């Protein structure tokens, strides 16, 4: 497995040099800002990623004002109480994408957010989560959230500003090249190997998971 500096050099060569590459890197939000994010914005972010999965992102973005209105600004307590009458109304609401199981996921994820209040709230839980155990956060989203497994959960965390890696095809290709995994990591063992590699590169470079993930993607 190459060092992070070696992979960075490969990416820099492909993107106009080190300075140009650094300019393209995004960083996670400070924990304080993540902790302060209101519950409705977490639910909004979850919903946007769920509806974007397998769909044209631009279509979802174009309709997003309609989503916000249809789901009452993603008020967590209201969405958690979604009854059959409201669900039936949403299934005919042209302001949103009318996918029944994805609409129900809004209710289920609202309940998930309510449950996290017992641990101090979703903002506190996610802002304090160690990047060295990022795959455990992904497992939490998959097991207790709705339709937040795979890259849906990863993109949700990235857009929320949480320190994260995304197992895109390019990142996976670099992981395969470095001998970390032999295919897209989905098993517990492969995900742990991926986490270990990211932890090593983070220790070497002092960079966030988010930055390392972007460098890996741009090295392919």
N, C-alpha and C positions, 0 to 999 in steps of 0.2 A: 504494500500500500504506500503510495507516494505521500510525502509530507504536504501540509497545506500550502506552504510556500511554492512547492513545485506545481501543484494544481493551479494556484493563483497565477503563476507565470504562464501556464498554458492558456488560461482564460484571458489574461492580459494581451497575449500575442494575438488572440482572435478578436479582440475588441479595442484595438487602437492604443494599447499601452496601459501601464499600471494606473496612471492618473485618470484615464478615460473609464477604466473598469471601476475604480473606486467611486466615480461620480454616478455610476449606475446602480450602486448597492443601496438597498434600503435597510433601515435599522428598526428594531422593535421599539415600541413606546416605553417610556420610563414606567416602572411598576406603579408609581403614584397615579399616573394618568389612566392606566388600565383599571386600577381599583376604583377610580372615580366615575367610570363609565356607567351610566344608568342601566337598570335592568331592561328597559324597553329597547335600548340600542343593542344589547346582547341578543335579545330575541329577534330583533330586526335582522341582525347579521346572520344568525342561524338560518332564518327563513330565506334570506336572499341566496345563501349558498345551497340550501336544499332545493329551491326551485330552479337554480341555475344548473344543477347536475343533469347532464344529458340533454340540455337545452341551450339555445343560443343566448349567451349572457347579455347581449345587447337588447334582446327582446325584453328580458326581465328588468334590465335597467330602465328601459323606456317606460315600462309599466309601473315603476316602483312607487311613484306618488299614489297611484291607485291602490297598491298593496297597503301602503301606510294608512290610507283612509279606510279601506275595507276591514282592516284588523285593528281599528281604533288606536292608531299610533303604537301598536304592539304593546299596549298596556298588559303587563304580565298577568295580573289578577283577572282581568276580563277575558283574556285569551284562554286562561286555564279553565274557565267556566263555560267554554264553548259548548252549547247544547245542540241537539239535532236540528232545531229550527234555524239557528244561525248557520250551521254547517250546510243545510239545504240552500239557504240564501246565497252562501258563498259559491256553491256549485253552479249557480246561474249568474254570478257576478262577472261581467265582462271586463271589469277593471283589473282583474287578476288572471293568472293562468289557472284554469279550473281542473285541477288534478286532486281528486278526493283524498288519496293517501297523503299527499304532500300538505294539503290543507289541514288534515288531522294532526300532522306532525307539529304544527304551530301550537296546538293545544298541549300536546305531549311535551314539547320543549319548554313551554311556559310552566308546566308542572315541575319539570326538572329544575328550572331556575328557582322556583319557590322552595324546593327541597334543599337547595344549596344555602338558603337563608340560615339553616341550622348550623352551618359551618362559617357563618359570617357574611355570606352573600357571594354571588358568582364573581364579582369584581375582586374581592379579597382572595378567594380561592385561586383564581387564575393568575392574579398578579404575583402571588407568593409561590407559585409552582416552580420548582427547580427545572431549568432547561436540561439538566443532566438526567432527568426522568421524564422527558417530554413524551415518550411513547406511552407512559402510564396515563398521561392526560388524554392522549388519543383514545386509549382503552376506556377511560371514563366517559368520553363523549359517545363512543360506540355502544357501551353497555347501558348507560342511563339516559342518553339523549335519543332523539328519534331521527333516523336517516342521516346521522352525523359520523358514520364510519368512513373509512377510506379517505380520499382526497377532499371530500366535502367538509369533513371536520378540520383537515389541515388548512384548507383555504379560509375557512371561517376564522380560525385562530390568527392566520396571517393578516387578514383584513382588519381584525380587531386590534392588531398591534402586538399580539403576544409573540414572544420569541419562539420561532418555529422553523421546522424544515418541511418542505413539500416534496413528496415522492413522485414528482413529475417524470415523464419518460426520459428527459435529459439528465435529471439528477440520478435516476435509476441506472442509466447507461454509464455514468461516471462511477457509481458504486460497483457495478459489474466489472468495469475495466480495472478498478483498484482491488478486485478480489474480495470485496466486503460481502457481496451476495452473488448468486448466480442467476437471479431473475428478480422481478419486482418483489420486494419484501412484503409479505402478508402474514407469514407464520410468526409466532411469538419469538422463535429462535432467530429468524432473519431480521425482525424488527430490533431485537436486542443487539445484534451485530451492527446494525445501522446506527443505533444510538451510541454504541461504543466507539464507532468510527468518528461520529460527529463530536463526541466528547473529547476524543484525542485531538482532533483538528482545532477544537475550541481552546484546549489547553495550550497547544502550540502557538496559536495566533492571537489569543485574547479577543477573538471576534465572536459575535453572537451566532446562534444557529441560523438566524435569518440571513445574515451576510454569507455564511459558509454555504448555505443552500443555494443562494444566488450565484456564487462563484462556481460551484459544481455545475449548475445548469448552464452557465456560460462557457464552461470549459469543453463542452461537447460540440 
